[in-house]
Amino acid sequence: MLKVGLAGVGGISGAHIPAWEAMEDVELVALCDIRQERLDHYPSKRHYLDFEQMLEAEKLDILDICLPTYLHVDFAIKAMEKGIHVICEKPISLKEEDIERAYATAKRKNVNFMIAQVLRFWPEYELLKEIYDSKKYGKLLSGYMGRLGGYPKWSWDGWMMDEKRSGLVPFDLHIHDLDFIIYAFGQPQNVHRNRSRLPNQDYIHAVYEFPEFFISTEASWYAAPYPFAASYRFQFEEALVVWEHGKCMIYQNDGQILDLSAAAKGDTGSINLPKSDAYANEIRYFTDCVIQNQFPDKVQAQELETVVKLLREL
C-alpha cells in the first residue's frame, strides 16, 4: 500500500483528493496547508501546517503538490531529495531553468516526477489526438481552442492575480491548451499573438501555425462575471470534431452526425469515449508508473520547456 501526502488544500485539491481516496492500492495519509480551516474538512487525515515537518514525520511514497505555482519546484525538490515520488500541478514553474532543476533531481534520486497536465488525460482531448494521429478523417486543416472565464478573485492571498507568483492567464489558463498543442501536434513554426490586459482583466488571442494547418486560441480572465467554459473545434478534411457545452460531436462531411457524449453514457458508439475523470486518470497513470518502476514519459521535460518558452513570449 503506497502512502501519499498532499500539500496545498486549495481549489484544485478538491479534484485530487477524491481521486486518491477512490484508489485501492494507495492511502492518502497526510495533508499540509498553512490554513487549519482547510485541513479541518478532512478529519480522517493527519494534518500539518509545516511542509518540512510532514516530510520528517511521515514515510511517504508519493507527494501530490497542489500549491501555488511559485512554490512548485522548490517543494518538489525537497520531497525528491528524500526519495519521494512527486506529482505536481501545472505549471511546473514560470522559469525555464526550474525544469532542469526538477528533472535533474528526479534522475539523481531515482524517483518519478510528473507535472499534471490534465488535458493529456482528458477523454475528449485524447480522442482528438487519436483522430489526428490515425488520420481517420484525413488531414487536419484548422483548429480552435478556447478557455474563457472571469478573474479569479477567490484565490488565497490574491496570488493568482499576482504576475510574479502565477504568471496570470498565460501560465494559469492558456497553458492547458498550449500544452496540449505541443503534446499532440509538436512545436509550431510561427506564433501570432495579441493580448489585452488591464489591472483587473487579461485576455489572450494566439494563432499557432504549422506546415499544413493552424490553431487559433483564446483565453481570458474577464473583469465581468463571465461563466467559465472550455471548448475546441477542429476541422479535418472529412469531418468537424467539436467539444463545447459539455458535448463532444463529430459532424461528418457525408451528413452523418455522431454524438459521442451520448455514446459515452452507455459506453457504446463507433468511437469509444469513456465517461471518466481526467484528474483520476493522471493520478492513476502516475501511480502505475511508481508501482512499475517506470518513469512517466507522457509528460516530457522538453515539451514543458517549449511550453514555458512560448508562454513567456505572450
N, C-alpha and C positions, 0 to 999 in steps of 0.2 A: 504494500500500500504506500504510494507516494504521498509525502507530506507537502502541502502547499501553503505558502503565505502570500498575502496580498497587501500592497502598500498603496494607499490613496483611495479612501472610501468616498469618492465623489460620484459625479453623474455616470461615467462610463462603467464604474464598478457594478452598477445595477444590472448590466448585461453580463459581466464576467462572473460574478458570484453565483448566480443560478446555474451557469454552465458548469462550474466546478462542482456544485452541490449535486448535480444530476449524474455525475460520473461515478462509477462503482469502484474503480481501481485507484482513485486518489481521495485524499481527505483535506479539505480546506480547514486548517487548524488555527490560523492566526491572521489577524487584521491589524494594520497600522495606519493611524491617521493622527494629526495633531488636534483634531476636534473630537472630544469624547462623545459628544452627542451623535456623531455619525457612527461611531462604534456601537453605541447603545442599541442600534437597530438589529444587532446580531449578537444576542446574549450567549449563544452556544459556542462562540469562538473566543479564543484568548485575545485580549486587547493590548495594544501597545501604542503609546504616544511618542515613542522614540524608536526610530528605524534601526539604529545600531544595537539597541537593546533587544529588539526582536531577533536580529541575526545571531546574537550571542546566546539568547535563551532557547531558541527553537532549533531543532535539527531538520532544516528544510531541504527538500529535494528540488523544489521549484518555487521561484518567486514570480508573482504577477505584478507588474508595475502599472498602476493606473494614476500616476501622479501628474502634475502639470508638466508641460513639455520641457521646461528649462532644467528640471531635476532628473530627467530620464537616464542619461548616460552615467552621471556620477553615481546614482543609486544602483544602476545595473552593474557597474564595475565593482562596487563594494560587495555585492552579493556574489558575483562570479569569482572574486578573489577568495571567497570562502568555499568554492566548489559547488555553488548553487546554480542550477539551470535557470535562465531568465527569459520570460516572455514579457514584452513591453509594449504598451500602447503607442500608436503613432502620434507624432512623427518621432523619428529617432532623436533628432536634435535640430536646432536652427543652424548648426555649424557643420560643414563638410568634414572637418578634421575629427569630429567626435565619432564618426562612423568607423574610422580606422582604429581609434582608441578602444571602442567596444568590441569589435570583431577580433582585434589582436589579443585582448584579454581572454575572450572565449576560447581562442585557439590555444593560448598558453596554458590555460587552466583545464583544457579539455572538457568544456561544458557547452551545452546548447544555448544559443541566443537567437531570438527572433523578434522582429517588430511586427506587431499585429495589424497588418494592412488588410482590413477585413473584407474589402471588395474582392480580393483574390479567392475568398471562401464563400462568396455570396452566390447562391444558385443562379440568379438571373444574369449575373456577370460571368460566371463560369460557362453558362450556356452561350453567351455572346462570344467568348473566346473559342469555344468548341466549334461554333458555326464559322468563325473566321479561319481557324486552323484547318478545318475539313473542307472549306470551300463548298459547303453544302448548297449555298445559294449563289455561287460564283464569287467574283472578286468584290471586295469592299470598295465602295465609291465615295462615301462620305459618312460622317458621324456627328452626333451632338450629345454632349453630356452636361447636365445641369445639376446644381446643388445650391438651392436658394433658401434663405431664411432670414430671421430677424437678428439683431445684435444680441449677443449672449450676456445680458446684464446680470444674469443669475450666477455667474462663475465666482468661486471662492476668491475673496480679496481682489476681485476685478482682474485677475491675472490674464484671462483670455483677451481682455481689451488693452493689454499692455504689450506693445510690439516686441519689446526686448525679451519678454517671457513666453509669448505664444506665437509670434510671427504673424498674427492676425489671419485674415481669410486665406492667404496663400498656404500657410503651414497647417492651419487648423481645419480648413474645409476643402479647399481646392485640391489639396494633397491626395484626397481619396481618388478623384477622377484621374489626376495626372499619374499617380502610382499605377493605376490600372492600365492606362495608356502605355506606359513604359513596359509593364509586365506582359501585356497582350500583343502589342504591336511593335515594340522596340523604340529606339531613340528617333525622334523626329528630325527631319533635315532643317526645317525652319520653324520659327515661332513668331507669331504676330500678337502683340499684347496691347490691351487698353485697360486702364484702371481708373475708377472714380472713387475718391476717398476723402472723407471728412472726419472730424473727431468722433462722430457717433455713427458712421456707416462706412462700409467698404465693399466695393463691387469690382469684380474682375471679369474681363472677357478675353479669352486667348484662343488662338487658332493654331493647332499643331499640324504641320504639313509633312506628309510622307510622299514617297515617289509616285504612288498611284491613287492616293486618297488624302483627305484632310479631315480633322476632327475639331469642331467648334465647341468651346466650353464656356460656361459661365458659373460664377459662384458669388454669393453675396451674404453680407450681414446688413440688411436694411435697417434704417432707424425706425421705419414703420413696422407695426406688429404683423409682418407677413408670415403666414404659416410655413414651416419647413417642408420642403419637397425635394426629392432627388429623382432624376429621370434620365433616360437615354433614348436615342433614336438613331439606328444605323441602317444606311441604305446600301444594300448589296445589288448585284446585277439582276437577281431573280426574286428578291423579296425585301420588305422593310421590316426590321426587327425593332420592336418598341417595348420599353418598360416605363410606364407612367401611371400615376394614380393607383399604385399597388397592383397593377395588372401587367402581365407580360404577354405580348401579342406578336404574331408573325403574319404579315399581310403579303401573301404571295402574288407575284405578277399574274398568275393564271386565275386569280379571283378567289382562291381559297384563303380563308382566314382561320388561323389556329390560335385559340385562347389557351395558352399554356398555364395560366393561373388556375383556370377551371380544371385542367387536366391534373394539376398538382394535388388537388384535394383528394382525388381518387387514385393518385399515383398511376394514371394511365395517359394515353395520348401518343402521338407519333414521336415526340421528343419528351423524354422523361425529365421533368423538372420537380425534384423532390421538395416537399414542404419542410424546410429545415432552418435552423438558427445559425447564421453565419458566424456569430461570436462563439457559439459552441463548436462549430466546425473548426475554427482556427485553434481553439484550445485543445480540442481532441487531436488534431494533427500534431501540434507541438508535443503533447503528452506522449503520443505514439512514438515520436522521434526520440524522446528521452528513454522510453522503455526499450526501444530497438537499438539504442546507442548509435543513432544516425543523425547527423547534423541537418537541421531543417533548411532545405535548399529551395523551397518555394518562394522565399523572400531572400534575395541575394544582396550582398553589400554593394556590388557595382550598380545595381538598379537603384538602390537608395541614394547613392552618390549622385546619379544622374538626376533623380527627382529633386534632391536638395539644391543642386546647382541651378536647375531651371526655376525652382521656386524663388531663389534669391534674386533672380533677374526680373521677377514680376514687379 
